[in-house]
Amino acid sequence: MKKVITAIAAGFASVLACVGAASAAQAQPAPRIAHPPVVYSQPGWRGPQVKPRHFYDITGDSSEWLNTASWRYWTGVSASSAGRYGYRTCFGSCDKTRTVPAAITVWRVRSHHGRRYFTRLRWVYKIKGHQHTVVAWFDPTGRAVLWVRHK
């Protein structure tokens, strides 16, 4: 009987050790990326940023932009944020703007002179009940951002 109790106690102790090790592994924070991918905020490989707040001046004339207060996640393969898409509502002497909520995602990592960067950008937003999706990609030369708007 003493051998059975000893065997049960040993088995129970090994189960507790496994459960404790699994709990400890789950409690550890996600490992930090040593050199996370960046987003280039300016043409010509300038303005590299990790988790930027003012994300992008889409048109180059400040008539459309993306902002975000925080990122949901930023990994070595993609990043996502609930941000704001802003745009001018009139031109000329008028300078009225509007912002709407936008889901922002960057993905597809490539490297330029040893620096990893995201090459794709997508934002989804609604105006007057109509959902719009815009997908942009960075020109391999770093000179331009090309984008296609889908309604």
Buried (B, 14 or more C-beta within 10 A) or exposed (E): EEEEEEEEEEEEEEEEEEEEEEEEEEEEEEEEEEEBBBBBBBBEBEEBBEBBEEBBBBEEEEBBBBBBEEBEEBEEEBBBBEBBBBBBEEEEEEEEEEBEEBBBBBBBBEEBEEEBBBBBBBBBBEEEEEEBEBBBBBEEEBEEBEBEEEE
